[in-house]
Amino acid sequence: MRLNAPTLPRLAALTSPTLGALLRGGPVVALLPVGSVEPHGPHLPLGTDTVLSEAAAEAAVAALRARGVEPVLAPSVPFGVTDFARGFPGAAGVTPEALTAYVRAVAEGLLSAGFAQVCVINNHLEPAHDGALRAVLEAFPGGRVTVACPLTRRWARTLTEEFKRGECHAGRYETSLLLAAAPDTVDRAAQEALPRVPVSLSEGIRAGLGTFLAMGMHRAYAGSPAEATQAEGEESLARLGEMVATEVLEGLARCGVLQPGIT
């Protein structure tokens, strides 16, 4: 957990009576981080995307509580669709169908337990992974389950220039976020020695290139990790927190738990 971040209750650490009292006190949402296990260059951990989704959840706490909504952090889903990382050690993924079915079942369980909403927080940006998570929404019309992911244009335009160029896998953008959220996980010596890799994942995807290797990301990163700073990471994390809070609050308004007019 980041220093000075508001305390975010963790579902797995709560007792049943404690959770019951919390649920009786007003609208409580489950924040469900989803990530991946895949290489992020020679300087970031395999679980980077999961760490970022958890940090985005923490960054949303103050805005949610300001609207009378209590967030609870559900246990993270650490495995995702990682086809792009084929050929690298540590690329351990699941199929889109498996991910959709599992997250749907988790969401059903959380809603049945009394949560007003489940927000799936995703910072693994592989299109098939994002699509698998959005497929979960088909089972929950009306805002009871939402997805918060910076792949949507609404949120992408709030992030850094490197992110907008598509050089957003373990480059300056993600490395800055890790320096802000979990600095001890960054190999600083490796980071500072890495040259820029000017590969746009978005352009590679449009060109039909299906792996990092095919795109020219021979060390599983793109962008400029050596230029990363904690200050930039804090700013990006604030934007991700705004994304999560807005998706939650708008969903609660759609399903009638909150009044509209939240922005």
N, C-alpha and C positions, 0 to 999 in steps of 0.2 A: 504493500500500500504506500502511496506517495506521502511524503511529509506534508503536514498541514491540510491534508484532504479530509473532508467531513467523514465521520465514521459511517460506513456502509455495512449494515448487518449482513452476515453470511448465513444463508439458509442452513447449510450443513452444520453450523455451530450452534444453532438455536435449539432449545428444547421445544417439545410439542406445546406445553402450556404457554411458553413465551411467544411462540408464533401465533397461537390462538388469540392471545390478548392483543397482539399487534393487528391481526386481521379484524378484530372487533372495533378497533379504534378509528377506522376510516379507510379510504382506498389505499391498498397496498399492491404494488406492482413487483413482479419478478423480473429482474434483469438477467438475461441468459446470454453470457458471452460465448461466442463460437470462434474457433481459430483453426489452426492447422498444425501439422508436424511436417515441416519442410525446410530445406536449407535457405538461409538468409545471408549469403555471402560468408566470408571467413571470419566475420566479426560479430554477428548477432546470433542468438540462440535459435534452435529449431522451433521453439514455441513462441516466437515473436508475436505472431498474430493473436494468439490467445492472451498474452500479456497486454497487448494494445486494447483488445476488447474489454478486458477487466478494468484497465485504466480509464477507458471512455465511460464505463459505468460509474466509476468513482467520481469522475468529473461532472456527472449530471446530477449529483445528489442535491446540491444547494438549490438549483433551479426547481427540482421536483418538490422539495419540502416547502419552498416558497409558495407553491400552489396547493399545499395541504396533502400532497401525495407522498407516501412513505415507500422508498425503494428497498428491496432485499436482493442481494446478490445470490443467484442460483449457482450451483456448481457448473463450471465451464464444460463445454463440449470441445475437447482438444483436437479431435481429428476431423478433417474435411476432405474436399476433393482437391487432389494435388497432382493432377496429370502433367501440368507444366514443368514440374520439378523432376520428372523422370530422368534417371541416369545419374543422380546425385545421392550420396549416402544420406540417409535420414528422411527421405521422401516417403512417408508412410500415410497413405490416404485411403479413403473409402469411396464407394460409388455414389453418384448423386441420388440414386433411389434409396440407398441405405441411409444417407444423411437426412433426406426428407422424411422418411418413415420414423427415424429415431427422434428427430426434433419435434415432429408432430406429436408423437407419443408423450414426450417430455412436457410439451405445452399443454396437452390434455390433462396430464397429471397435475400440473401446477394450477390450472384453472379449477379443476375439481377440488383441489385443496383449499380454495377460497381466495386466491389472488384475483384482483380485479382485471389484471392484464398481464401478458407476458411480452416483453420486448426482447427480440433476438438481436444481439449486437454483433455485427460481423465486420472484421477488419482483414479478412483474407479475400483478396479481390479477384480471384480466378472466376471468370464468368459462369462456368458450370456450377461452381460452388454457390455463388450468389443466386443463381437460378434455382438450385435445389432448396435453398432456404426460402425463397419467395414462393415456391410451390406449396410450402406449409400454409401460407395465408389462405389458400383455396378452401381449407377445412374450417376456417374461422372468419367468416365475413363480419364486418361491422366494427372492427377496431379492437377486438379483444386480444388479438396477437398482432404485433407490429414488427417490422424489420428496420433497424438503423444501420445503414452502410454508406460509406462515402462514395460508392460507385455511382450513385444517382447524381444527375447534373446539379440538382438543388444544393447538395452538400459539397460536391467536388469543387464548385466554383468558389467556395469559402476557404479552400486550402491553398497550399504553397504553389509557386510556379513550377517547381519540379514535379509535384503531383499532377498538375494540369498537363504537363508534357508527357506524362505516362512513364516517367523514369522513377517509378515509385515502388520498387522492390529492393529493400535493404539499402537504399540510397540515402541522400540527405534527409528526406522526409521521415522515413521510418527510423533511421538512426537517431535523429533528433528526438523523436517520440520516446525511444528507449532511454536516451540520456535523461529525459525528464521523468519517465515513469519507473524505470528500473535500471539505474546507471550501472549497478554492479554486474549486470548481465552483458555489458558491452566490452569487447576486447579492444581497448583503446589503442594499443600498439598496432594491431592489425588494421583498425579503422583508419588511423592517420596515414597509413602507407598506401591506401587504395586509390588508384587513379579513377577519374570519371569514366564511366561506361555509358556513352550516349545512345542507349537503346530505349525506345518507347514501347512499352508493352502494349499499349492501345493500338499503335500502328502495326506491331507484329501480329496481334490478334486479327486485325482487319485484313492483313495480308495472308491469313490462313496458316501462320506458323504456330505449331501446337506445343512447343517446349521452349524452356529457357535456352537450351543449347542451340536449337534452330534459330533463335533470335540473336545469337551471339553473346549470350550471358554465360560465359564459360566458367565464371566463379560464382554463379547464382546471385548476382546483384546487378542493378542498373542505377545510374545516377551518380551522385558525388557524396559518398559517405564521409569522406575526409572533411567536408565543409559543415557537417552537422554540429548543432549547438543545443545545449539544454534550453536556452531561451526560446529558440524556434520551436522546440518540442513542447514547451509549456503553452505557447500560443496555439499550436495545432491541437493540442489536447483540449484546450478550452473550446475550440470549434467542434471537436468530436463530442464533447459533453453537451454542447448546445444541440447538436444533432440528435443525441439520444433523448434528451429532455423534451424536445419538440415532437419527436415521433411518438413518445409516450403520451404526452398531453393531448396531442391531436387525436390519437386513438381513443383515449378516454372520453374526449368530447364526442366522437362519432358514436360511441356505444352508450352515451347518456350518463356516464359517471360524473363528468365535469361539464360545466357550461362552456359553450364556444367562446372564442375571443381570447386566445391564450398567447398570441404572439406579441 
